[in-house]
């Protein structure tokens, strides 16, 4: 009964000064909303990037050349020209737990169709890339082994390239020019949309690897090798076998540094999750500062309330109210400010998160954890910053309080 009475008195006291109560809660509202909105952005980025890598498959492994270091400044990662098509063939034939292997080379070119042109990435691949990347052809066909053997000038184009070069026209069977060389379009890839990094996955052209190496770029090396392991449980074993095989093929003995780098999709996902997780925590911590500011606002207003109601406190004490009774009354008022501010903040934060996502600029993911955490923090702040004003009110001398003007 005592708690119920104190709660009713607290509500009446707050409703008596509606505007002041709302302004007091504003800091808590902004703090809770900021935590939910910013954490949802961080979680959305994390989800998008992870989904992008997971779409490649947890059993996907990528081999990249190492960085050059010839007595001077160290080159960028992948700057060496040590990987060959024969390396990919050796991996496919000698490592039994590898299902598909596709070496790739890539460069940007201005692609022309009549009076239309488009700058895009042209990638030389083998037919196996279709299975490794889970690619689907919506019209036509993908690159074949016969295209590889004959070094034919054929191309499979993404939906974005098709739209910009052909509009609504069906491009299959038509010719485009890449580096002033004619290529016949044999297929259109099914749209995959944007990746977690915001990159358009449909803005690409695939051509036979041999054609790209010999007729386009004039190179004998490959820029990367993508492969798919037969069993996700044997990823680490496959990586070790690949490393051993490539060291033997590249004549790297003893303590010589690898001139290549082997990385699985699973390890990339783990690294991304760690990085984005830290970013999400940082965003949440920054937003939490607003909650602390809101708590200070609650303490400030409660101090004013104690001063304004000094005579009321004196009357209650004179009628028998104890130290605990007064403490409970003002603590409940402070807690109600935190609770109501937290609830409004949750609504505002969720609305802000949906508004951000609706712009299409970034994906957001609202989860229960930041909502519960920020609300609990808001209630805790209400209680913590209400302790000092409540103690001050409870320790007032009833005689002095009755004399207060």
C-alpha positions as CSV (number, residue, x, y, z in Angstrom):
1,X,0.0,0.0,0.0
2,X,2.8,2.4,0.8
3,X,4.5,1.8,-2.5
4,X,1.2,2.3,-4.4
5,X,0.5,5.5,-2.5
6,X,4.0,6.8,-3.2
7,X,3.7,5.9,-6.9
8,X,0.3,7.7,-7.3
9,X,1.8,10.8,-5.6
10,X,4.8,10.7,-7.9
11,X,2.6,10.5,-11.0
12,X,0.5,13.4,-9.7
13,X,3.6,15.5,-9.0
14,X,5.0,14.9,-12.5
15,X,1.6,15.6,-14.2
16,X,1.4,18.9,-12.3
17,X,4.4,20.1,-14.3
18,X,3.9,18.3,-17.7
19,X,6.3,20.5,-19.8
20,X,9.0,20.4,-17.2
21,X,8.7,16.7,-16.9
22,X,8.9,16.2,-20.7
23,X,12.0,18.5,-21.0
24,X,13.6,16.5,-18.1
25,X,12.9,13.2,-19.9
26,X,14.2,14.6,-23.2
27,X,17.9,13.7,-22.5
28,X,16.8,10.1,-21.6
29,X,14.6,9.9,-24.7
30,X,17.5,11.1,-27.0
31,X,20.0,8.8,-25.3
32,X,17.8,5.7,-25.7
33,X,16.8,6.5,-29.2
34,X,20.5,7.2,-30.2
35,X,21.7,3.9,-28.7
36,X,19.0,1.9,-30.6
37,X,19.4,3.7,-33.9
38,X,23.2,3.7,-34.0
39,X,23.5,0.1,-32.8
40,X,20.9,-1.0,-35.4
41,X,23.1,0.7,-38.1
42,X,26.2,-1.1,-36.8
43,X,24.3,-4.5,-36.7
44,X,22.9,-3.8,-40.1
45,X,26.3,-3.3,-41.6
46,X,27.6,-6.4,-39.9
47,X,24.6,-8.5,-41.2
48,X,25.0,-7.2,-44.7
49,X,28.7,-7.9,-44.9
50,X,28.4,-11.3,-43.3
51,X,25.5,-12.3,-45.7
52,X,27.6,-11.2,-48.6
53,X,30.5,-13.5,-47.7
54,X,28.2,-16.3,-46.6
55,X,26.6,-16.2,-50.1
56,X,29.9,-17.4,-51.4
57,X,29.7,-20.4,-49.1
58,X,31.5,-21.2,-45.8
59,X,33.7,-23.7,-47.7
60,X,35.1,-21.2,-50.2
61,X,38.9,-20.5,-50.2
62,X,40.7,-17.7,-52.0
63,X,44.4,-17.7,-52.9
64,X,46.0,-14.3,-53.5
65,X,49.6,-13.5,-54.6
66,X,51.8,-12.0,-51.8
67,X,53.3,-8.6,-51.7
68,X,56.5,-7.8,-53.6
69,X,59.7,-6.9,-51.6
70,X,62.8,-6.4,-53.8
71,X,65.1,-4.5,-51.6
72,X,63.0,-1.4,-51.5
73,X,59.6,-0.4,-50.2
74,X,57.2,-3.4,-49.7
75,X,54.5,-3.5,-52.4
76,X,50.8,-3.8,-51.8
77,X,49.1,-7.1,-51.0
78,X,48.6,-9.1,-54.2
79,X,51.3,-7.1,-56.1
80,X,53.4,-10.2,-56.9
81,X,52.9,-12.2,-60.1
82,X,53.5,-15.7,-58.7
83,X,50.3,-17.5,-59.3
84,X,49.8,-19.4,-62.5
85,X,47.0,-21.3,-64.2
86,X,49.0,-24.5,-63.7
87,X,48.9,-23.9,-60.0
88,X,45.1,-24.0,-60.1
89,X,45.3,-27.2,-62.2
90,X,47.7,-28.8,-59.7
91,X,45.4,-27.9,-56.8
92,X,42.4,-29.4,-58.6
93,X,44.2,-32.7,-59.5
94,X,46.3,-33.3,-56.3
95,X,44.1,-32.2,-53.4
96,X,41.2,-34.6,-53.1
97,X,39.0,-32.5,-50.8
98,X,38.8,-29.7,-53.4
99,X,35.6,-29.7,-55.4
100,X,35.9,-26.7,-57.8
101,X,38.8,-24.4,-58.7
102,X,38.7,-21.2,-60.8
103,X,41.7,-18.9,-61.4
104,X,40.7,-15.3,-62.3
105,X,42.2,-12.2,-63.8
106,X,40.3,-8.8,-63.8
107,X,40.6,-5.3,-65.2
108,X,38.3,-2.4,-65.9
109,X,37.4,-1.5,-69.5
110,X,35.2,0.8,-71.4
111,X,32.6,-1.5,-73.1
112,X,30.8,-0.3,-76.2
113,X,27.5,-1.3,-77.9
114,X,26.7,1.0,-80.8
115,X,26.4,4.5,-79.4
116,X,26.2,3.2,-75.8
117,X,29.2,2.7,-73.6
118,X,29.8,1.6,-70.0
119,X,32.9,1.3,-67.8
120,X,32.9,-2.0,-65.9
121,X,35.0,-4.8,-64.5
122,X,35.9,-7.5,-67.0
123,X,36.9,-10.8,-65.3
124,X,38.5,-13.8,-67.0
125,X,37.3,-17.0,-65.3
126,X,36.8,-20.7,-65.9
127,X,33.5,-22.5,-66.0
128,X,33.9,-23.7,-62.4
129,X,33.3,-20.2,-61.0
130,X,29.6,-20.6,-61.6
131,X,29.5,-23.3,-58.9
132,X,32.0,-21.6,-56.6
133,X,30.1,-18.2,-56.6
134,X,26.6,-19.8,-56.9
135,X,26.0,-17.8,-60.1
136,X,22.8,-18.2,-62.1
137,X,22.3,-17.4,-65.7
138,X,18.8,-15.9,-66.3
139,X,19.1,-16.1,-70.1
140,X,21.6,-17.9,-72.3
141,X,24.6,-19.9,-71.0
142,X,27.8,-19.6,-69.1
143,X,31.4,-20.0,-70.3
144,X,32.2,-23.6,-71.3
145,X,35.4,-25.6,-71.4
146,X,35.3,-25.4,-75.2
147,X,35.4,-21.6,-74.9
148,X,38.5,-22.0,-72.7
149,X,40.2,-24.3,-75.2
150,X,39.5,-22.2,-78.3
151,X,40.0,-18.8,-76.5
152,X,36.8,-17.6,-78.0
153,X,35.6,-14.0,-77.6
154,X,32.4,-14.6,-75.7
155,X,31.0,-12.8,-72.7
156,X,28.5,-13.3,-69.9
157,X,27.2,-9.9,-68.6
158,X,25.6,-8.8,-65.4
159,X,22.1,-7.2,-65.2
160,X,23.5,-3.7,-64.7
161,X,25.8,-3.9,-67.8
162,X,22.9,-5.3,-69.8
163,X,20.6,-2.4,-68.8
164,X,23.2,0.3,-69.5
165,X,24.3,-1.1,-72.9
166,X,21.1,-2.6,-74.3
167,X,18.2,-1.1,-72.2
168,X,15.2,-3.4,-72.6
169,X,16.6,-5.2,-75.6
170,X,17.7,-8.8,-75.2
171,X,21.5,-8.8,-75.5
172,X,22.0,-12.6,-76.0
173,X,23.6,-13.2,-79.4
174,X,24.5,-9.5,-79.8
175,X,28.1,-8.2,-80.0
176,X,29.8,-5.8,-77.7
177,X,33.3,-4.3,-78.0
178,X,35.9,-4.6,-75.2
179,X,39.2,-2.9,-75.7
180,X,38.1,-2.6,-79.4
181,X,37.7,-6.3,-79.7
182,X,34.3,-7.8,-80.6
183,X,32.7,-10.2,-78.0
184,X,29.5,-12.1,-78.5
185,X,27.2,-12.0,-75.5
186,X,26.2,-15.6,-74.7
187,X,24.4,-15.1,-71.3
188,X,23.0,-12.7,-68.7
189,X,23.5,-13.3,-65.0
190,X,20.6,-13.3,-62.6
191,X,20.6,-10.2,-60.5
192,X,22.3,-10.4,-57.1
193,X,22.0,-6.8,-56.0
194,X,24.5,-4.9,-53.9
195,X,27.0,-6.6,-51.7
196,X,27.5,-5.8,-48.0
197,X,30.2,-3.3,-49.1
198,X,27.7,-1.4,-51.2
199,X,29.3,-2.8,-54.4
200,X,27.0,-3.6,-57.4
201,X,27.4,-7.3,-58.0
202,X,25.6,-7.1,-61.3
203,X,28.1,-4.6,-62.7
204,X,30.5,-7.2,-64.2
205,X,31.4,-9.1,-67.4
206,X,32.8,-12.6,-67.4
207,X,34.9,-13.9,-70.3
208,X,37.1,-17.1,-70.7
209,X,40.3,-16.9,-68.6
210,X,42.5,-17.9,-71.6
211,X,40.9,-15.2,-73.7
212,X,41.5,-12.6,-71.1
213,X,45.1,-13.6,-70.5
214,X,46.3,-14.0,-74.1
215,X,44.0,-11.8,-76.2
216,X,43.2,-9.0,-73.8
217,X,45.9,-8.5,-71.2
218,X,48.9,-10.4,-72.6
219,X,49.9,-12.0,-69.3
220,X,50.7,-15.5,-68.1
221,X,49.9,-15.2,-64.4
222,X,46.6,-15.1,-62.6
223,X,45.5,-12.5,-60.0
224,X,43.6,-14.9,-57.7
225,X,42.5,-18.5,-57.4
226,X,39.0,-19.3,-56.0
227,X,38.1,-22.8,-54.9
228,X,35.4,-24.7,-53.1
229,X,36.2,-27.4,-50.6
230,X,34.1,-30.6,-50.5
231,X,33.6,-30.4,-46.7
232,X,33.5,-27.4,-44.5
233,X,34.9,-29.5,-41.6
234,X,38.2,-29.9,-43.6
235,X,38.8,-26.2,-44.5
236,X,41.9,-26.0,-42.3
237,X,43.3,-29.2,-43.7
238,X,42.7,-28.1,-47.3
239,X,44.4,-24.7,-46.6
240,X,47.5,-26.5,-45.1
241,X,47.6,-28.9,-48.2
242,X,47.4,-25.9,-50.6
243,X,50.2,-24.1,-48.8
244,X,52.4,-27.2,-48.9
245,X,51.7,-27.8,-52.6
246,X,52.3,-24.2,-53.7
247,X,55.5,-23.9,-51.6
248,X,56.8,-27.0,-53.5
249,X,55.7,-25.7,-56.9
250,X,57.2,-22.2,-56.2
251,X,60.4,-23.8,-54.8
252,X,60.1,-22.1,-51.4
253,X,62.3,-24.0,-49.0
254,X,63.3,-23.6,-45.4
255,X,62.3,-20.2,-43.9
256,X,61.5,-18.5,-47.2
257,X,58.3,-16.4,-46.9
258,X,55.2,-17.5,-48.8
259,X,54.7,-15.6,-52.1
260,X,51.0,-16.2,-51.8
261,X,48.2,-15.9,-49.2
262,X,45.5,-18.5,-48.5
263,X,42.3,-17.4,-46.8
264,X,38.9,-19.0,-46.3
265,X,35.5,-17.3,-46.3
266,X,35.0,-18.5,-42.7
267,X,38.1,-16.7,-41.4
268,X,37.1,-13.5,-43.3
269,X,33.6,-13.6,-41.8
270,X,35.2,-14.0,-38.3
271,X,37.4,-11.0,-38.9
272,X,34.5,-8.9,-40.2
273,X,32.4,-9.8,-37.2
274,X,35.1,-8.8,-34.8
275,X,35.6,-5.5,-36.6
276,X,32.0,-4.6,-37.0
277,X,31.3,-5.8,-33.4
278,X,33.8,-3.3,-32.1
279,X,32.3,-0.6,-34.3
280,X,28.8,-1.4,-32.9
281,X,30.0,-1.3,-29.3
282,X,31.8,2.1,-30.0
283,X,28.6,3.6,-31.5
284,X,26.6,2.4,-28.6
285,X,29.1,3.8,-26.1
286,X,29.1,7.2,-27.8
287,X,25.3,7.3,-27.8
288,X,25.2,6.3,-24.1
289,X,26.8,9.6,-23.2
290,X,23.4,11.2,-24.0
291,X,21.9,9.0,-21.3
292,X,24.3,10.3,-18.7
293,X,23.5,13.8,-19.7
294,X,19.8,12.9,-19.3
295,X,20.5,11.5,-15.8
296,X,22.1,14.8,-14.8
297,X,19.0,16.6,-16.0
298,X,16.8,14.3,-13.9
299,X,18.9,15.1,-10.8
300,X,18.8,18.8,-11.5
301,X,15.0,18.9,-11.8
302,X,14.6,16.6,-8.7
303,X,16.7,19.0,-6.7
304,X,14.4,21.9,-7.8
305,X,11.4,19.8,-6.9
306,X,12.7,19.1,-3.4
307,X,13.3,22.9,-2.9
308,X,9.8,23.7,-4.2
309,X,8.1,21.1,-2.0
310,X,10.0,21.7,1.2
311,X,6.9,22.7,3.2
312,X,5.1,19.6,1.8
313,X,7.9,17.4,3.1
314,X,7.8,19.2,6.5
315,X,4.0,18.5,6.7
316,X,4.4,14.8,5.8
317,X,7.2,14.4,8.4
318,X,5.1,16.2,11.0
319,X,2.3,13.7,10.3
320,X,4.6,10.7,10.8
321,X,6.3,10.1,7.5
322,X,9.7,8.3,8.0
323,X,13.0,8.8,6.3
324,X,12.3,5.7,4.2
325,X,8.8,7.1,3.2
326,X,10.3,10.3,1.8
327,X,13.1,8.5,0.1
328,X,10.7,6.2,-1.6
329,X,8.5,9.0,-2.8
330,X,11.3,10.9,-4.5
331,X,13.1,7.8,-5.8
332,X,9.8,6.7,-7.4
333,X,9.4,10.1,-9.1
334,X,13.0,9.9,-10.5
335,X,12.5,6.3,-11.6
336,X,9.2,7.1,-13.4
337,X,11.1,9.8,-15.3
338,X,13.6,7.2,-16.4
339,X,10.9,4.6,-17.3
340,X,8.7,6.9,-19.3
341,X,11.7,8.5,-21.0
342,X,13.0,5.1,-21.9
343,X,9.7,3.9,-23.4
344,X,9.4,7.0,-25.5
345,X,13.0,6.7,-26.5
346,X,12.5,3.1,-27.7
347,X,9.6,4.2,-30.0
348,X,11.7,7.1,-31.3
349,X,14.8,4.9,-31.8
350,X,12.9,2.2,-33.7
351,X,11.2,4.8,-35.9
352,X,14.6,6.4,-36.6
353,X,16.1,3.0,-37.5
354,X,13.3,2.3,-39.9
355,X,13.6,5.8,-41.4
356,X,17.4,5.3,-42.0
357,X,16.8,1.9,-43.6
358,X,14.0,3.4,-45.9
359,X,16.6,5.8,-47.4
360,X,18.4,2.8,-48.9
361,X,21.8,4.3,-47.8
362,X,22.5,1.6,-45.2
363,X,20.8,-1.5,-43.9
364,X,19.7,-1.5,-40.2
365,X,18.9,-4.4,-37.9
366,X,16.9,-3.9,-34.7
367,X,17.6,-6.5,-32.1
368,X,16.1,-7.0,-28.6
369,X,19.5,-6.7,-26.8
370,X,20.2,-2.9,-27.3
371,X,16.5,-2.1,-26.6
372,X,16.6,-3.9,-23.2
373,X,20.1,-2.6,-22.4
374,X,19.3,1.0,-23.1
375,X,15.9,0.8,-21.3
376,X,17.6,-0.8,-18.3
377,X,20.3,1.9,-18.4
378,X,17.6,4.6,-18.5
379,X,15.8,3.2,-15.5
380,X,19.1,2.7,-13.6
381,X,20.1,6.3,-14.4
382,X,16.7,7.5,-13.1
383,X,17.3,5.6,-9.8
384,X,21.0,6.6,-9.5
385,X,20.6,10.3,-10.1
386,X,17.5,10.4,-7.9
387,X,19.4,9.1,-4.8
388,X,21.0,12.4,-3.8
389,X,17.8,14.6,-4.2
390,X,15.8,11.9,-2.3
391,X,18.3,11.8,0.5
392,X,18.3,15.5,0.7
393,X,14.5,15.6,1.0
394,X,14.4,12.8,3.5
395,X,17.0,14.4,5.8
396,X,15.2,17.7,6.0
397,X,14.4,18.9,9.6
398,X,10.6,19.0,9.8
399,X,10.6,22.2,11.9
400,X,12.9,24.0,9.4
401,X,10.9,22.6,6.5
402,X,7.6,24.0,7.9
403,X,9.2,27.4,8.4
404,X,10.5,27.4,4.7
405,X,8.9,30.1,2.6
